[in-house]
């Protein structure tokens, strides 16, 4: 089941602040806010939603096709992704702009303040999916993640025109897109991925309530943090899946991307939505336990035992049958 992952490709600059942002934010002065937080740690990591999801999928044995735009400084990142099994032949490399940058500071209670510079990502709107499908033979699903908004809309329109199933994952771009654009992005999606806050924002901005979205989207996947996730498919009973408890909490950045990676790999294996969500939850926990969004490969072992501990032997056996030997 060939899956293309269309989304941002970026470098993450992750900092830590030992205090709490909330202690320095004055509600009555937010319009004039001027703050500087002294960070005591800095990690520079490979990231971007497209890169993160593709990396996670490849670690679980899939060969995702990454679709996105990067700068001339992408060479090392590309080598890293290809070495782990990601198909990067459909990445557009800008001749002028740098690869996008994500700069994020996390405080002691895991609140985050971040800035994103798009850079080469803006050229993703020039990518057409037709040649990608021709090169790999077929595309069974395209995940359209946060990227240049024009690129996201173009990919959605092209999927509909070509009859390619797509998963809408607007994520951070919901804050910048208006209602009609979000409607255009998600209408007809086979899957719609959001977290709980984004699910309410989607409804508020589009003017579509949950019932209307259910009529326009086949399956809606909502992650709910420590409360796990909900998978709702038209005409089927809603599925609720709990989280895999973390042994340690190192950094929450990239957790949602890892969940999507696991879920998509489950789909490629033909697993049920419940099993897909369970695999996604486990991969997400591995990211929580590691600093950085693509630094968890060495710790990704013993997956069957952790699945059995949380979801039972039957679930563990079914999922583990589709995992690479080195991960089980």
Secondary structure, 3 states (H helix, E strand, C coil): CCEEEECCCEEEEEEECCCCHHHHCCHHHHHHCCCCCCCCEEEEEEECHHHHHHHHHHHCCCCCEEEEEECHHHHHHHHHHHHCCCECCCEEECCCCCCEEEEEEECCCCCEEEEEECHHHHHHHHCCHHHHHHHHCCCCEEEEECCCHHHHHHHHHHHHHHCCCEEEECHHHHHCCCHHHHHHHHCCCCEEEEEHHHHHHHHHHHCCCHHHHHHHCCEEEEECHHHCEEEEECCCCCEEECCCCCCCCCCCCCHHHHHHHHHHHHHHCCCCHHHHHHHHHHHHHHHHCCCCCCCCHHHCCCHHHHHHHHHCHHHHHHHHCCCCCCCC
